[in-house]
């Protein structure tokens, strides 16, 4: 079936999947460093020096070589390609159904972004769990399918949905806040810029600003989600919060904030820019 004959939601899915593929391949190393930083606490002795982003980066390159920075890229692709596609197709479908004839305000943007992310997050959570375990360095899975089989056999299928609450608490607000800031800042651009050849760069800049704000607000939920998903005993969300606070205090909830902020901001900005350009190219309003 040619793309021109496909349903608009399918076109949105394909545009979203392509944009997610590009951004994941470029920024996977930042996700791996973020995960390693967040799961270091069990191996760090009290009073030891602070472990930062650069020390983790150098350690990975030294022990696992340069390609080690892309460890977990297979489950990242398995999650991102369909996940971003589901997100954008849901976003497009809901927007066309409910907001096609009305202007999109801040609250509508929050509901659109959060709702689309909730659908994609629940559907793709099992792959997210596997991706997190790949990146943390504690598990020696050979492949995505092998990891899925191992988790189901040793911990039960329910383990694939560990961290559901923390994931939703992180992803739904992030997406809602991001879409709100992104749409509002983009709408405030002068018409001369919006219709000029530099529009993609201006939109990317709006995405950077929106991503930084949304990442910082949702960082604590990301730390909790990572702890729940990599722990073999499948910690509950409330217990993970208590352990993080007891071991590291409030600053523990912002461990890995720099690489995550960089990655989420750049990935979201690139994904939205590529998605909107592709949608415009095939004649659809994103």
C-alpha positions in Angstrom: 0.0 0.0 0.0 1.4 3.4 -1.0 1.8 6.0 1.7 -0.4 8.4 -0.2 -3.3 5.9 0.0 -2.9 5.2 3.7 -5.2 6.4 6.5 -4.0 9.7 8.0 -3.4 8.0 11.4 -1.2 5.4 9.7 0.8 8.3 8.0 1.2 9.9 11.5 2.4 6.5 12.9 5.0 6.2 10.1 6.2 9.8 10.5 6.4 9.4 14.2 8.3 6.0 14.0 10.9 7.5 11.6 11.4 10.6 13.8 11.8 8.4 16.9 14.3 6.1 15.1 16.5 9.1 14.2 16.5 10.6 17.7 17.0 7.3 19.5 20.1 6.3 17.4 21.7 9.7 18.1 21.0 10.0 21.8 21.1 6.5 23.2 24.5 7.0 24.9 22.9 9.7 27.1 20.1 7.3 28.1 22.6 4.6 29.1 24.7 7.1 31.2 21.5 8.3 32.9 20.5 4.8 33.8 24.0 3.9 35.1 24.0 7.0 37.3 20.6 6.2 38.8 21.5 2.6 39.6 24.9 3.3 41.2 23.8 3.7 44.8 24.1 0.0 45.8 27.8 0.0 44.8 28.8 3.4 46.2 30.3 3.4 49.7 29.4 6.2 52.1 31.9 9.0 52.0 33.2 8.0 48.5 33.7 10.7 45.9 30.8 11.9 43.8 30.3 9.9 40.6 29.4 12.2 37.7 28.4 12.0 34.1 31.9 12.1 32.7 33.3 9.5 35.0 30.5 7.1 34.0 31.1 7.9 30.3 34.8 7.2 30.6 34.2 4.0 32.6 31.8 2.6 30.0 34.2 3.4 27.1 37.2 1.9 29.1 35.4 -1.3 30.0 32.9 -1.8 27.2 34.6 0.2 24.4 32.9 3.0 22.5 30.1 0.8 21.2 29.2 0.1 24.8 27.5 3.5 24.9 24.9 2.0 22.6 24.2 -1.0 24.8 20.5 -1.3 25.0 19.9 0.3 21.6 18.0 -2.8 20.4 15.3 -2.7 23.1 15.3 1.1 22.6 14.5 0.7 19.0 11.9 -2.0 19.8 10.3 0.5 22.1 10.8 3.7 20.2 9.8 2.7 16.7 6.3 1.5 17.5 6.1 3.6 20.7 6.7 7.0 19.1 4.5 5.9 16.2 1.6 5.0 18.6 2.1 8.3 20.4 1.9 10.5 17.3 -0.9 8.6 15.7 -2.9 8.8 18.9 -2.1 12.5 19.3 -3.1 13.2 15.6 -6.3 11.1 15.8 -7.5 12.7 19.1 -6.6 16.2 17.9 -8.5 15.7 14.6 -11.5 14.3 16.4 -11.9 16.8 19.3 -9.9 19.9 18.4 -10.0 20.2 14.6 -12.3 23.2 14.5 -11.1 24.9 17.7 -7.9 26.6 18.7 -5.7 24.6 21.0 -5.2 26.2 24.4 -2.8 25.3 27.1 -5.1 22.9 28.9 -6.1 21.1 25.6 -2.4 20.7 24.8 -1.8 19.1 28.2 -4.6 16.7 27.8 -3.6 15.8 24.2 0.0 15.2 25.1 -0.7 13.4 28.3 -3.4 11.2 26.8 -1.3 10.1 23.9 1.6 9.3 26.1 -0.5 7.3 28.5 -1.7 5.0 25.6 1.9 4.6 24.2 3.4 4.1 27.7 1.1 1.3 28.8 1.4 -0.6 25.5 5.2 -0.4 25.4 5.9 -0.8 29.1 7.3 -4.4 28.8 9.9 -3.3 26.3 10.7 -0.3 28.5 11.5 -2.7 31.4 13.8 -4.7 29.2 15.5 -1.6 27.9 16.2 -0.3 31.4 17.7 -3.7 32.4 19.9 -3.8 29.4 21.3 -0.4 30.1 21.9 -0.8 33.9 24.6 -3.3 33.4 23.3 -5.8 36.0 21.8 -8.3 33.6 23.5 -10.2 30.7 20.6 -10.7 28.3 21.6 -11.8 24.8 18.6 -10.3 22.9 15.3 -8.6 23.5 13.3 -11.8 22.9 15.7 -13.7 25.2 15.3 -11.1 27.9 11.5 -11.2 27.6 11.6 -15.0 27.9 13.9 -14.9 30.9 11.9 -12.4 32.8 8.6 -14.3 32.2 10.2 -17.6 33.3 12.1 -16.3 36.4 9.9 -13.5 37.7 6.5 -14.0 36.0 4.8 -11.9 33.3 3.8 -9.3 35.9 7.5 -8.2 36.2 7.2 -6.8 32.7 4.8 -4.2 34.0 6.9 -3.2 37.0 7.1 0.5 37.5 3.8 1.2 35.7 2.7 3.8 38.1 6.1 5.5 38.2 6.3 5.4 34.4 2.9 7.0 34.0 3.8 9.6 36.7 6.9 10.5 34.7 5.8 10.2 31.1 2.2 11.6 31.2 3.1 14.8 32.9 6.3 15.2 30.8 4.4 14.8 27.6 1.5 17.1 28.7 3.9 19.8 30.0 6.1 19.5 26.9 3.2 19.8 24.4 1.8 22.7 26.3 5.1 24.7 26.4 6.0 23.7 22.8 2.6 24.6 21.3 2.4 27.9 23.2 6.0 29.0 22.5 5.6 28.0 18.8 2.3 30.0 18.6 4.1 33.1 19.9 6.6 33.1 17.1 6.2 35.9 14.6 4.5 34.9 11.4 7.5 35.9 9.4 9.5 33.2 11.1 6.8 30.5 11.1 6.5 30.7 7.3 10.2 31.2 6.5 12.8 28.5 5.6 14.2 28.8 9.1 10.9 27.6 10.7 12.3 24.1 11.5 15.2 25.6 13.4 12.8 27.9 15.3 10.5 25.0 16.1 13.5 23.0 17.3 14.5 25.8 19.6 10.9 25.9 21.0 11.3 22.2 21.6 14.5 22.6 23.5 12.9 25.1 25.9 9.9 22.9 26.4 12.0 19.8 26.9 14.2 21.4 29.6 11.3 22.5 31.7 9.4 19.2 31.3 12.5 17.1 32.1 13.3 18.9 35.3 9.7 18.7 36.6 9.5 15.0 36.0 13.0 13.9 37.0 12.1 12.5 40.4 9.6 10.1 38.9 12.2 8.9 36.4 14.6 8.0 39.2 11.8 6.0 41.0 10.8 4.3 37.8 14.4 3.1 37.1 14.8 1.7 40.7 11.6 -0.2 40.5 12.4 -1.8 37.1 16.0 -2.9 37.7 15.4 -4.3 41.2 15.1 -8.1 41.2 12.6 -8.0 44.1 10.3 -5.7 42.1 10.1 -2.8 44.6 6.8 -1.0 44.9 6.8 2.6 44.0 6.3 3.8 47.6 9.1 1.6 48.9 11.5 2.8 46.1 10.7 6.4 47.1 11.5 5.7 50.7 14.8 3.9 49.9 16.0 6.7 47.6 15.3 9.3 50.2 16.8 7.3 53.1 20.1 6.6 51.2 20.5 9.9 49.3 18.1 12.5 50.6 16.2 14.8 48.2 19.2 15.1 45.8 18.9 11.4 45.1 15.7 12.1 43.1 17.7 14.2 40.7 20.5 11.7 40.1 21.1 11.5 36.3 19.3 14.7 35.7 21.9 16.2 33.3 22.1 13.3 30.8 18.3 12.7 31.0 17.6 16.4 30.5 20.0 16.5 27.5 18.6 13.3 26.0 14.9 13.9 26.6 15.1 17.5 25.4 17.1 16.8 22.3 15.1 13.6 21.4 11.7 15.3 21.9 12.8 18.4 20.0 14.2 16.4 17.1 11.2 14.0 17.0 8.6 16.8 16.9 10.6 18.7 14.3 11.1 15.7 12.0 7.5 14.6 12.5 6.0 18.0 11.6 8.3 18.4 8.6 7.3 14.9 7.3 3.6 15.5 7.9 3.8 18.8 6.0 5.6 17.1 3.2 2.8 14.5 2.7 0.1 17.3 3.0 -1.2 16.7 6.6 -1.5 19.3 9.3 0.3 18.0 12.4 
